[in-house]
Amino acid sequence: MKIRPVALQPTPLPPVVDGLAFILAWSYGRLDQDAVLQKLRSRVVKLIEAGTCERAYLGKSRYRENFRILLGGGSKALVQIGAVDTVRQKGGIRIECNPAKFADGDAQKIHRVMRGLIGRHEYNELMRRPLLNVIHFAVDIYHAALNRMLVRYDNGQRMSVMAKRVGKGGFIEGYNFGSVSSDYETTAYNKQQELVHAAILAIAQSGSSGFNDDPLKANKIKQLKRVLGGPEIVRVEVRGKKMRGLPLWKLSQQTNRFARFHFADLSDGGTELDPLTEKSFLAMCRQDGVKAALEAFKHTEHARKAHAFWRSHQAAWWKPEELWQQACDALRDTGVFPPEAFEPPDSHAEQPLQKRRRLR
């Protein structure tokens, strides 16, 4: 007798910061900025020669100096200095990085480089009041697959579907909610498939010969095997693309967009539909969205059953109430910002004798 393996319940992990860009209110008059940048450029050249940084070629840029800090985890922090319009751009320095890819000491390396460029005291003061430009939060759901669930997002005016077909079979790779021009974009996608693509690309870029002799190439093969044999993962992302210079202390007050997601877990028990109706309902949900599918079924004989099907499969493992605060806490834990950056300005005036902690 063949025993069917027990399906593991989907498990969301704590949120991580998967993208970050912020602005510092570093400002000079045009003539003064020219003199400061001239000195700064010579320091950047020395950092590039030392292998600490590399030049960033961005085409048309709104900043006069662009370079990347090379980090130990393999990622890079883009630094842009000398805003063309410091008023409209809300500051003369922009820093972009991905804290989710940080290795130990990466945040501290960014601080060391920036202090060396613009001065310890000035940098520490600027970092007390950073302004958010971009923030991405991500939650990975282990043992979950999009082809065994439905995804609904409240207040989303637009939805797009990324689908990939293999032979006669097919599966959904992801859903995007929000237009290109929206301040926020939210998405749910197959993270395991992304990891497979990345592992295959790494192998292709390393060449096809000498895998057994080259430890680095052999390790890429091991990574691919590990991903293929690993658990299914769905990633849910809230991408704040246009934060418009939001102070950090206001971030936790923003709308919890994780709470707008609703998942129907089709692998769990619930109300059933007859095969043809279920297939039609699922196809419509994945093509046009759950809201549109329920609306289409509204005036049919299957309306009540379709609503019951959706409600009865609501995922009990998705509990988004605290996710936004956990995501804000994750930003604190990256080590990018000092604790006072998350406090309202008035809180410092009320505690004049308290010694502020410095960035390490």
BELPEBEL-V814416 format. One line per field, one symbol per residue. phi: phi as a letter, one per 40 degrees, with the letter a starting at -180 (. if undefined). psi: psi as a letter, one per 40 degrees, with the letter a starting at -180 (. if undefined). burial: b if it has 24 or more other ideal C-beta (glycine too) atoms within 12 Angstrom, else e. Layout:
BEGIN
phi->???
psi->???
burial->???
END
This chain:
BEGIN
phi->.ccccccccdbccccbcbaaaabbccabcdcccdccccccccccdcccccgcbacbbbgcbcbcbbabccbccgcbbcbbbgccbccccgicbbbbabdcbccdgccccdcccccccbhdccccccccbcbcbaabbbbcbcgbbccbabbbbcgccbbbbbbbbbgccaaccabbbhcccccbbbabacccccccdcccccccccgbbgccccdcccccccccccccccccbbbbbbbccbcfgccdcccccccccccccbbbcccccicbbcdccccccccccccbhcdccccccdbbccdcccccccccbdccccbcdbcccccccccdccgcbcdcccbddcccccbccccccccc
psi->hhhhihhihhhhiiiiheihhiihfhhiiddddddddddddddddddddeediiihhebhieiehhihhhideeiihhhhighdgdddeeiehhhhigddehiheddddddddddddehdddddddedfihhdhhhiihhhifihdefiihihiehdihihhihihbeiiihdihhhiideidihiihigdddddddddddddddeieifdddhddddddddddddddeiiihhhhhhhgdgeffhideedeeihgedeehhhhheeiiaiiiidddddddddddddeidddddddedfieedddddddddeehhdehgededdddddddddedediidedeiidddddegdehhiiih.
burial->eeeeeeeeebebbebbbbbbbbbbbbbbeeeebeebbeebbebbeebeeeebbeebeeeeeebbbbbbbbbeeebbbbbbbbbeebeebbbbbbbbbbbbebeeebbebbbebbeebbeeeebbebbbbbbbbbbbbbbbbebbbbbbbbbbbeebeebbbeeeeeeeeebbbbbbbbeeeeebbbbbbbbbbbbbeebeeebeeeeeeeeeeeeeeeebeeebeebeeeebbbbbbbbbbebebbbbbbbbebebbbbbbbbbbbbeeeeebeeebbeebbebbbebbbbebbeebeeeebeeebbebbeebbbebbebeebbebbbebbbebbbbbbbbbbeeeeeeeeeeeeeeebe
END
